[in-house]
């Protein structure tokens, strides 16, 4: 799902809050870190949110326009 970082700056070891909208239109807030170790994503960045089933966490990929 696509989401927006609403609070904080996401970096490895420092998750940020991300808002995603589910298929029913409900907003959910979760904490996630970038997929890449060298990436930093700031507040307001549009991201793709993926679930890492191995670790049970969410990871982010920054989307550019």
C-alpha positions as CSV (number, residue, x, y, z in Angstrom):
1,X,0.0,0.0,0.0
2,X,1.0,3.6,-0.5
3,X,1.3,5.8,2.6
4,X,2.6,9.1,3.8
5,X,5.1,9.7,6.6
6,X,3.2,11.8,9.1
7,X,5.7,12.1,12.0
8,X,9.4,11.8,12.2
9,X,12.2,10.9,9.9
10,X,12.5,7.2,9.0
11,X,16.0,5.7,9.0
12,X,17.5,2.3,9.8
13,X,16.9,1.8,13.6
14,X,14.6,4.9,13.8
15,X,11.1,4.1,12.6
16,X,8.7,6.9,11.7
17,X,4.9,7.0,11.8
18,X,3.2,6.3,8.5
19,X,-0.5,6.7,7.6
20,X,-2.0,4.2,5.1
21,X,-5.6,4.0,3.9
22,X,-7.1,0.5,3.6
23,X,-9.5,-0.7,0.9
24,X,-12.5,0.4,3.0
25,X,-11.2,4.0,3.4
26,X,-10.1,3.6,7.0
27,X,-6.8,5.3,8.1
28,X,-4.2,3.2,9.9
29,X,-1.0,4.5,11.6
30,X,2.0,2.3,11.9
31,X,5.7,2.6,12.6
32,X,8.2,1.6,9.9
33,X,11.8,1.9,8.7
34,X,13.3,2.2,5.2
35,X,14.1,-1.0,3.4
36,X,17.5,0.2,2.4
37,X,20.1,0.7,5.2
38,X,21.4,4.0,3.6
39,X,18.0,5.6,3.0
40,X,16.4,8.4,5.1
41,X,12.8,9.4,4.5
42,X,11.4,12.7,5.9
43,X,8.0,13.7,7.1
44,X,5.6,14.2,4.1
45,X,7.3,11.7,1.9
46,X,5.0,9.4,-0.1
47,X,6.1,5.8,0.4
48,X,5.3,2.2,-0.5
49,X,4.7,0.2,2.7
50,X,5.6,-3.5,2.6
51,X,5.2,-6.1,5.3
52,X,8.3,-8.2,6.0
53,X,6.8,-11.5,7.1
54,X,10.1,-12.9,8.3
55,X,10.5,-10.3,11.0
56,X,6.8,-9.2,11.4
57,X,7.7,-5.6,10.7
58,X,6.9,-3.0,8.0
59,X,9.4,-1.5,5.7
60,X,9.3,1.6,3.4
61,X,10.3,2.4,-0.1
62,X,10.4,6.1,-0.9
63,X,8.4,7.1,-4.0
64,X,9.5,9.9,-6.2
65,X,7.3,11.9,-8.6
